[in-house]
Each structure stands twice: as structure tokens, then as C-alpha cells.
């Protein structure tokens, strides 16, 4: 097997500051109070994801999932440890990340596609398909600053899913948007999975993770608490089965 993502003892440290102004910091120091504290958002994490695997990255809020996705994507660098990836990476790791507020949706589409590595010819070839997937209508010509979170998700995911990548990252892509769009996203990600690309999927929906992934990695306060069968991972984390929507039912009903 070919390794697609390899993490060895990866740690990412942030500083939590308790005071915002110079005056507040000075007063706190005079009083002998602590002004800041360092914490590991990702703490000594090691695992390997093989090429073509579909992995659900799970954990409660604040467990380090989004930070880890940004490390894998290259947006951040680890403070300790080694992180290696093979091939082009695409995906949606933050709704609306990288969008220029004053530019139209169409202009942001072209800009983001270029940032993700598409050539001008490739953008033109896939333009109609991206616009059709986003399904924003006339809103596509409006400045992104006026978009709702759901509309930003539509545009961001539509661009990312059309990039010819080896690794696809999806962080809470099902957390916003209407039910038909969520079902469309799931269907498209299943196509990504079946194409042999590596998929790392973050979601609080047990049904979505179970539908998309065979393996689950659970983070607890920045550390790996469980790594193995997806059903066992869901049970370990005690994710409920009362999902916001039934994945398979929606795919049949809305697509």
C-alpha cells in the first residue's frame, strides 16, 4: 500500500492570552496574575492514512479536528513532529476561507480555483459544471460579502470538489446549507471515494461518517483517543444516531 498522509508525533501549540490591552497586561503582572497560557491544540498525534482510504475524523468541539485538517492541508505547520502528504490536496476546511468580500461569486470562483492549482484552461472547461453544482442563480454575480454561510459553502465546495486532487479534505461541509445541497455533497464525495482518492471527512453526524467512511479517528483534547473501525469509533465517542437528516434517504429523494 502507498501512504497518502503520514503524521509522526505532530504537535501544534497556541497561546491563550487573558488580556487584550497593554494596560490590562501591565495591571495583571503587577498583581501577579497570569497573562497567557500555552496549550497544545494537536498533541503528539501519529497515524498513517493509505491511498484511497476514507477516514472520518471525529471528536467533540475543541478536540483539535479543524487544526489537524489545516495542518494536513498545509495552511499551518506543526511545531513538533513530522507531517508528510503525497499528491495534490483539495477540499473545504473552512466555509468561505479565502473569499474576497468585495468580489462577486464568479470572480471568487476563478480566484479560488487558481489558488487550488487549476490552470486557466481547466477553469474554463469546468466553469459550467462548478456553477451548476453551486446553484446560486443570479447571486453568483453579487459580492460574496452579502452571501449567507450556506451560499459560501455552496461556492467553496463546488470549486473544491472539481479540483483534480489526490487527497480531499471536508471539514463540517454538511454543517451548513439546505438538505438538498447536503445530499448533493454526500453524493459527490462518494464519487470522490469511489475514484480512489483519499478522503478525510470531519462531521458530527454519525450517519454521515458511517455512510462515507470505513475508518474512524477520534481526537480527545488534541490526542488520538481511538483509531479503527468506524462503527467502533462512533460508539467510542457516543455519537448519537438521531442525525439531522438521513443521508441515504435524502440522496434518493433530493438528487
PLY file of the C-alpha trace (Angstrom):
ply
format ascii 1.0
element vertex 255
property float x
property float y
property float z
element edge 254
property int vertex1
property int vertex2
end_header
0.00 0.00 0.00
1.06 3.58 -0.71
0.84 6.01 2.19
-1.11 9.17 1.41
-0.85 11.02 4.75
1.70 10.29 7.48
1.85 12.00 10.87
4.56 11.23 13.39
4.33 12.87 16.84
2.73 16.02 15.40
2.10 18.86 17.87
0.64 22.33 17.27
0.85 24.84 20.14
-1.16 28.04 20.56
-1.00 30.82 23.14
-4.17 31.80 25.00
-3.97 35.42 26.16
-6.17 36.52 29.06
-5.83 40.26 28.49
-6.19 42.29 25.30
-4.67 45.70 26.01
-1.24 46.77 27.23
-2.85 48.39 30.28
-4.67 45.15 31.23
-1.46 43.14 30.84
0.52 45.61 32.95
-2.07 45.63 35.75
-2.26 41.82 35.73
1.52 41.49 36.00
1.66 43.98 38.87
-0.94 41.89 40.67
1.00 38.71 39.95
-1.73 37.29 37.72
-1.10 35.00 34.76
-1.40 36.88 31.45
-1.17 33.99 29.00
-1.05 30.22 28.76
0.18 27.85 26.07
-1.84 24.79 25.08
-1.50 22.04 22.50
-4.43 22.06 20.08
-2.86 18.96 18.49
-0.77 16.95 20.93
1.69 14.25 19.83
-0.56 12.80 17.12
0.63 9.88 14.97
-1.23 7.91 12.30
-0.95 6.86 8.66
-3.70 7.06 6.03
-3.21 4.87 2.99
-4.02 5.95 -0.55
-7.73 5.54 -1.30
-8.83 5.30 2.34
-11.95 7.18 3.53
-11.36 8.27 7.11
-13.81 10.01 9.44
-12.04 12.44 11.77
-14.27 12.78 14.83
-14.28 14.45 18.20
-16.15 16.90 20.38
-15.87 20.66 19.81
-12.38 21.85 20.71
-10.79 18.43 20.26
-8.40 19.70 17.55
-10.10 18.40 14.39
-10.03 21.64 12.40
-6.47 22.44 13.47
-5.37 19.00 12.34
-7.11 19.45 8.99
-5.31 22.77 8.48
-2.00 21.06 9.26
-2.71 18.34 6.71
-3.75 20.97 4.17
-0.55 22.94 4.72
-2.29 26.09 5.98
-0.40 25.62 9.26
2.92 23.98 10.08
3.48 21.67 13.05
5.59 23.00 15.91
6.88 19.48 16.55
6.86 16.20 14.68
6.67 15.26 11.01
3.73 15.50 8.63
4.01 14.16 5.07
1.40 14.12 2.29
1.51 12.66 -1.20
-0.05 14.47 -4.18
-2.36 17.45 -4.64
-4.71 18.36 -1.78
-8.11 19.99 -2.21
-11.22 20.40 -0.14
-13.24 22.68 2.08
-11.72 23.14 5.55
-13.37 26.46 6.42
-16.57 27.87 4.95
-15.71 30.86 2.81
-11.99 30.77 3.59
-10.03 32.77 1.07
-13.04 34.58 -0.39
-12.63 38.27 -1.24
-15.64 40.05 0.25
-15.90 42.73 -2.46
-15.55 40.37 -5.43
-18.51 38.59 -6.99
-19.11 34.89 -6.55
-17.99 34.31 -10.14
-14.74 36.22 -9.60
-14.10 34.33 -6.35
-14.78 31.07 -8.17
-11.99 31.82 -10.65
-9.66 33.12 -7.92
-10.13 30.09 -5.64
-9.84 27.64 -8.49
-6.50 29.21 -9.44
-5.29 29.12 -5.81
-6.18 25.41 -5.67
-3.98 24.78 -8.70
-6.36 24.81 -11.67
-4.97 26.19 -14.92
-6.87 28.85 -16.85
-7.88 26.27 -19.45
-9.06 23.85 -16.76
-11.12 26.58 -15.08
-12.84 27.44 -18.34
-13.52 23.77 -19.06
-15.07 23.16 -15.63
-16.75 26.55 -15.18
-20.26 25.47 -16.21
-20.12 22.36 -14.06
-18.97 24.34 -10.99
-21.69 26.96 -11.48
-24.32 24.25 -11.94
-23.21 22.48 -8.74
-23.19 25.69 -6.67
-26.68 26.53 -7.99
-26.54 30.14 -6.79
-28.52 31.63 -9.68
-28.19 35.39 -10.04
-26.50 35.57 -6.63
-23.31 34.35 -8.34
-22.85 37.90 -9.69
-23.28 39.54 -6.25
-20.36 40.33 -3.89
-19.54 37.41 -1.61
-19.73 39.77 1.37
-23.52 39.56 1.09
-23.62 35.74 0.99
-25.07 33.62 3.77
-22.95 30.85 5.31
-24.87 28.32 3.23
-24.17 30.20 0.00
-20.48 30.45 0.85
-20.42 26.71 1.50
-22.06 26.05 -1.87
-19.48 28.10 -3.74
-16.47 26.83 -1.79
-17.43 23.17 -2.04
-18.38 23.47 -5.73
-14.89 24.74 -6.56
-13.00 22.32 -4.31
-14.81 19.19 -5.47
-13.89 19.92 -9.10
-10.15 20.07 -8.43
-8.27 17.03 -9.71
-6.72 16.11 -6.37
-5.18 13.06 -4.73
-6.43 13.97 -1.24
-9.80 15.55 -0.49
-10.47 17.18 2.89
-14.00 18.03 4.02
-14.40 19.80 7.36
-18.03 20.15 8.51
-19.20 20.66 4.93
-22.61 19.27 5.96
-22.99 21.69 8.87
-24.47 24.45 6.70
-26.70 24.59 3.67
-30.11 23.12 2.93
-30.96 19.43 2.81
-30.81 19.01 -1.00
-27.34 20.60 -1.07
-26.10 18.34 1.74
-27.34 15.30 -0.13
-25.62 16.56 -3.29
-22.36 16.97 -1.35
-22.58 13.43 0.02
-23.22 12.01 -3.43
-20.25 13.92 -4.86
-17.94 12.83 -2.02
-18.94 9.23 -2.62
-17.83 9.71 -6.21
-14.50 11.03 -4.88
-14.17 7.98 -2.67
-15.01 5.55 -5.47
-12.49 7.24 -7.75
-9.69 6.03 -5.48
-8.81 9.38 -3.96
-8.02 9.67 -0.27
-10.85 11.23 1.75
-10.64 12.77 5.22
-14.08 13.76 6.44
-14.97 15.75 9.57
-18.57 15.65 10.75
-20.63 15.45 13.93
-23.20 13.36 12.06
-22.82 9.68 12.89
-24.90 8.71 9.87
-22.76 10.79 7.50
-19.49 9.39 8.86
-20.80 5.82 8.74
-22.07 6.33 5.19
-18.81 7.82 3.92
-16.03 6.12 5.87
-14.67 2.70 6.85
-12.24 4.01 9.44
-12.65 6.48 12.27
-10.05 8.51 14.14
-11.29 10.11 17.36
-9.50 13.12 18.83
-9.76 13.95 22.53
-8.20 17.23 23.68
-5.75 17.12 20.80
-4.72 13.48 21.18
-5.83 10.31 19.38
-8.30 8.52 21.63
-9.30 5.84 19.15
-8.26 4.75 15.66
-10.02 1.86 13.93
-13.37 0.60 12.68
-15.81 3.44 12.04
-18.69 1.82 13.94
-16.47 1.30 16.96
-15.25 4.90 16.68
-18.84 6.19 16.71
-19.60 4.02 19.74
-16.40 5.17 21.47
-17.37 8.81 21.03
-21.04 8.10 21.78
-22.22 9.99 18.72
-25.99 9.70 18.62
-27.97 8.13 15.80
-30.53 10.96 15.78
-28.84 12.73 12.86
-30.21 15.93 11.46
-31.07 14.06 8.29
-30.94 10.56 6.89
-28.14 10.50 4.33
-29.30 7.65 2.16
-32.95 8.77 2.19
-32.00 12.26 1.10
-29.81 11.06 -1.73
-32.74 9.15 -3.16
-35.29 11.90 -2.53
-33.44 15.07 -3.41
-30.95 14.21 -6.15
0 1
1 2
2 3
3 4
4 5
5 6
6 7
7 8
8 9
9 10
10 11
11 12
12 13
13 14
14 15
15 16
16 17
17 18
18 19
19 20
20 21
21 22
22 23
23 24
24 25
25 26
26 27
27 28
28 29
29 30
30 31
31 32
32 33
33 34
34 35
35 36
36 37
37 38
38 39
39 40
40 41
41 42
42 43
43 44
44 45
45 46
46 47
47 48
48 49
49 50
50 51
51 52
52 53
53 54
54 55
55 56
56 57
57 58
58 59
59 60
60 61
61 62
62 63
63 64
64 65
65 66
66 67
67 68
68 69
69 70
70 71
71 72
72 73
73 74
74 75
75 76
76 77
77 78
78 79
79 80
80 81
81 82
82 83
83 84
84 85
85 86
86 87
87 88
88 89
89 90
90 91
91 92
92 93
93 94
94 95
95 96
96 97
97 98
98 99
99 100
100 101
101 102
102 103
103 104
104 105
105 106
106 107
107 108
108 109
109 110
110 111
111 112
112 113
113 114
114 115
115 116
116 117
117 118
118 119
119 120
120 121
121 122
122 123
123 124
124 125
125 126
126 127
127 128
128 129
129 130
130 131
131 132
132 133
133 134
134 135
135 136
136 137
137 138
138 139
139 140
140 141
141 142
142 143
143 144
144 145
145 146
146 147
147 148
148 149
149 150
150 151
151 152
152 153
153 154
154 155
155 156
156 157
157 158
158 159
159 160
160 161
161 162
162 163
163 164
164 165
165 166
166 167
167 168
168 169
169 170
170 171
171 172
172 173
173 174
174 175
175 176
176 177
177 178
178 179
179 180
180 181
181 182
182 183
183 184
184 185
185 186
186 187
187 188
188 189
189 190
190 191
191 192
192 193
193 194
194 195
195 196
196 197
197 198
198 199
199 200
200 201
201 202
202 203
203 204
204 205
205 206
206 207
207 208
208 209
209 210
210 211
211 212
212 213
213 214
214 215
215 216
216 217
217 218
218 219
219 220
220 221
221 222
222 223
223 224
224 225
225 226
226 227
227 228
228 229
229 230
230 231
231 232
232 233
233 234
234 235
235 236
236 237
237 238
238 239
239 240
240 241
241 242
242 243
243 244
244 245
245 246
246 247
247 248
248 249
249 250
250 251
251 252
252 253
253 254
